[in-house]
Amino acid sequence: MRYDPLFVAPMREELVRLGFEELHSVEDVDRALSRSGATLLVINSVCGCAAGSARPAVALSLRHSVRPDHCVTVFAGMDVEATQYVREHYLAGQPPSSPSMALFVDGKLAAMIHRHQIEGQYPESIARMLIEAYDRFCQRDSMPTDA
C-alpha cells in the first residue's frame, strides 16, 4: 500500500530538514548502507508515534556532540521496495517495525530501536537511547557528512 505523496510530504520533510538523505530505491539503500562509518537509518511512517515521538527524538539526538557520520531514511508505505530490501538484506532477523531506527557501523547493524520501544515514550527517552548508541558506536569527533 502506498500513501498519497502529498499526504506524507510534511512527514518526509521533517527528516530532510535535519539533513537526512532519502532512500527511494534498492540502489540507494546499498550505496548508503555500504558506506564506511556510522549511518543512522530511520524507517519513517505515518503513524502517530512517528510524529509524536520518533521524529522529534531523532531531532533531539542529533544535538548531541557525538553523532553518526551519515543520516538516511526510507518511508514505509511509500518507498516500498527500498523498505522491504532494507528489512530483508540489512535487518534480517529483526521484526519489521515502523517507525524504527537502526545504527549501522561500516554496513553492519550495531543498534536498533523498534516501534514497541517508541510507542508510549517521550521523545527525550528515545533520544537517550539513540545517544547511548552514538556514544558507544560513533566516533567522538564525528559530524554528519550528509547534513
C-alpha positions in Angstrom: 0.0 0.0 0.0 1.4 3.4 -1.0 0.2 6.6 0.6 -0.6 9.8 -1.2 2.7 11.6 -1.7 1.1 15.0 -0.8 -0.1 13.5 2.5 3.3 12.2 3.5 5.4 15.2 2.2 5.4 17.1 5.5 6.4 13.9 7.4 9.3 13.3 4.9 10.4 16.9 5.1 10.9 16.7 8.9 13.9 14.4 8.5 15.1 16.0 5.3 15.3 19.4 7.1 17.6 17.6 9.7 19.9 16.6 6.8 18.6 13.1 6.2 19.1 11.6 2.7 16.0 9.8 1.4 16.5 6.3 0.0 13.9 5.6 -2.6 15.4 2.6 -4.4 17.3 -0.6 -3.7 20.4 1.0 -5.3 20.1 4.0 -2.9 19.9 1.6 0.1 23.0 -0.4 -1.0 25.0 2.8 -1.7 24.0 4.4 1.7 24.4 1.4 3.9 27.7 0.2 2.5 29.5 3.4 3.3 32.2 3.3 6.0 31.5 5.0 9.3 28.3 5.2 11.3 25.0 5.5 9.5 21.6 6.2 11.2 18.7 4.8 9.3 15.2 5.9 10.2 12.3 3.9 8.9 9.7 6.7 8.8 6.0 6.2 8.9 2.6 7.9 9.0 1.6 6.7 12.5 1.1 8.9 15.5 4.2 7.6 17.4 6.4 8.6 14.4 5.0 12.1 14.6 4.8 12.5 18.3 7.9 10.6 19.4 10.2 9.1 16.8 11.0 12.1 14.5 11.2 14.5 17.5 13.5 12.1 19.3 15.8 11.9 16.2 16.0 15.7 16.1 16.9 15.9 19.8 19.5 13.1 19.5 21.3 14.9 16.7 22.0 17.9 19.0 24.4 15.6 20.9 28.2 16.1 20.3 28.6 12.5 19.1 26.6 11.7 16.0 26.5 9.4 13.1 28.5 10.2 10.0 25.5 9.7 7.8 21.7 10.0 8.3 19.3 8.3 5.9 15.7 7.4 5.8 13.2 5.2 4.0 9.4 5.8 4.3 7.3 2.7 4.9 4.3 2.8 2.7 6.0 5.0 0.2 9.5 3.7 -0.5 8.0 0.1 -0.6 10.8 -1.7 -2.4 13.6 0.1 -0.6 12.0 -0.5 2.8 11.4 -4.2 2.0 15.0 -4.5 0.8 16.4 -2.9 4.0 14.4 -5.3 6.1 15.4 -8.4 4.1 19.1 -7.6 3.5 20.2 -5.3 6.3 17.8 -6.0 9.1 17.5 -9.8 8.6 16.4 -11.4 11.8 14.8 -8.2 13.1 10.9 -8.0 13.1 9.5 -5.5 10.6 9.0 -2.3 12.5 8.0 1.2 11.6 8.8 3.7 12.8 12.2 2.4 13.8 15.8 3.4 13.9 18.9 1.4 13.1 22.5 2.4 13.6 25.0 0.7 11.2 28.7 0.8 11.5 30.6 0.0 8.3 27.5 -1.5 6.9 26.7 -3.8 9.9 23.8 -3.4 12.3 25.1 -2.1 15.6 21.9 -1.0 17.4 18.2 -0.9 16.7 15.2 0.8 18.3 11.9 -0.9 17.4 8.4 0.5 17.3 7.5 -1.2 20.6 10.3 0.8 22.2 9.0 4.0 20.7 5.2 3.7 21.4 4.2 5.5 24.6 7.6 7.0 25.2 8.5 10.7 25.3 10.9 11.9 22.6 13.5 12.6 25.3 13.6 8.9 26.4 14.0 7.7 22.8 16.7 10.4 22.2 18.6 9.0 25.2 18.5 5.5 23.6 19.9 6.9 20.4 22.6 9.0 22.2 23.7 5.9 24.1 24.1 4.1 20.8 26.0 7.1 19.3 28.3 7.2 22.3 29.0 3.5 22.0 29.4 3.1 18.3 30.2 6.5 16.7 33.5 8.4 16.6 33.8 11.2 19.2 34.7 13.9 16.6 32.1 12.7 14.1 30.0 15.2 12.3 27.1 14.3 9.9 28.5 14.4 6.4 25.1 14.4 4.8 23.8 17.4 6.6 
